[in-house]
Amino acid sequence: MKTLLDLAQKLNRKKLTSRQLVEHCLSHIDNTDGEGKNVFISVFRERALSEADAADKARSESRHSSPFCGIPVSIKDLFDIAGQVTTAGSHVLDEQPPANHDATIVQRLRNAGFIIIGKTTMTEFAYSGLGINPHYGTPANPFERAIRHIPGGSSSGAAVSVSDNMAAAAIGTDTGGSTRIPAALCGLVGFKPTAERVPLDGCIPLSTSLDSIGPIANTVTCCAVLNAIMSGDSTMELAEYPQVGIRLGVLDGFVMENLDKDVANAYHQTLERLGKRGILTKTIHLPELENYNAHINKGSLLGGEAAAWHKPYLDSRKEFYDPWIHRRIESCLSFTAADYVETVARRRQCQIATAERTLGLDAIVMPTVPLPPIPIARLENDTEEARRSNLLYLRNTSTANALNAPAISIPCHKPDAAPVGFMLMGQTGEDKKLLSIAKSLEPIIRRQP
């Protein structure tokens, strides 16, 4: 599918109607040979078509709310939509009442004219980076689809809805990498903002300290548009950022361990291309971040906060959980108040030290994930391999959540090769700067056919 800007231009020039666009997406969702049944938990067919007709009428009368009026997007089933039960990819919440109001980000998207075409599947309660869901199905990665590789998670359906032309873009969440991992594994762009920039009202939490809301789309600019709307920015345009003089810190250490050969090759070749274009790179080490990463492997904010939220359900609704998810959340009940206070303090120390060490750099770079997509069957049949793989997929992306830094993954693999993501991470609060840099570097990072 075209970018959001391309679609907006076609709509505004009357070369495309919103109804045609929505019908195009619905045809891909309905395709019995496709992944629609595994991608969407709910499809708002009639409402989407009705809103498309209204958008076409508004545009014909020059009263459309924004250039993007009438473009369909999907949202992860963590967000409230009035009149719908929010499932979080689980049956645990099936008996909960429907939401009274749209989540804030849903309201903002609707106010800008976007059409919510449906709610996408996800890892149950967003508690894995693999994207596997035994309740609603696991959408297969677009790469070598017949083999059925994992899409990445937890925003699995979000990514595949975009890769398979079921939506022009998707909204997910990111607590340890849940927009960037599926974006990297599906050959898309995924953005995680500084957590406070996008309101979490009407979103089921995983970790209140780490949760953020971000888009998955075809380009950096698409992500920037959606991020601006969701964060309430007055302008959607990114400032031009000259390539000459951009300074990148190339993170070494634990983020480079156990890299798949093809991931390593794609990453290093991308660094070479950047260097040839005059981008300044400097290898850096962040020992405080490495120490924090080792500490949270023994018990994390994410696990402790998730266990606290799930405590009322772990016994009373146990049979409705994916056993693997239930077991992992339940094990975090042993995370004590003292553990929590220590981890919060360590995280803050890590943030301060890392900010000092990276002063003068425009962004930090690393491979988004160390592995290519793995066949679903391999992980469904081996919980120990699923555990190991999950930790590896989350390892690099979770650094940005620990630092509360904005981060973006851009595809850097060769055409027809397994998808590989190149991650850029900025300073806390400097989201627009990072997006401007990412837009400037995107043509270099992406492999041209």
URSULSUL-V217326 format. One line per field, one symbol per residue. ss: DSSP state (H for helix, E for strand, L for the rest). Layout:
ss = ???
//
This chain:
ss = LLLHHHHHHHHHLLLLLHHHHHHHHHHHHHLLLLLHHHHEEEELHHHHHHHHHHHHHHHHLLLLLLLLLLLEEEEELLELLLLLLLLLLLLLLLLLLLLLLLLHHHHHHHHLLLEEEEEELLLHHHLLLLLLLLLLLLLLLLLLHHHLELLLLLLHHHHHHHHLLLLLLEEEELLLLLLHHHHHHHLLEEEELLHHHLLLLLELLLLLLLLLEEEEELLHHHHHHHHHHHHLLLLLLLLLLLLLLLEEEEELLHHHLLLLHHHHHHHHHHHHHHHHLLLEEEEELLHHHHHHHHHHLLLLHHHHHHHHHHHHHHLLLHHHLLHHHHHHHHHHHHLLHHHHHHHHHHHHHHHHHHHHHLLLLLEEEEELLLLLLLEHHHHHLLHHHHHHHHHHHHHLLHHHHHHLLLEEEEELLLLLLLLLEEEEELLLLLHHHHHHHHHHHHHHHLLLL
//
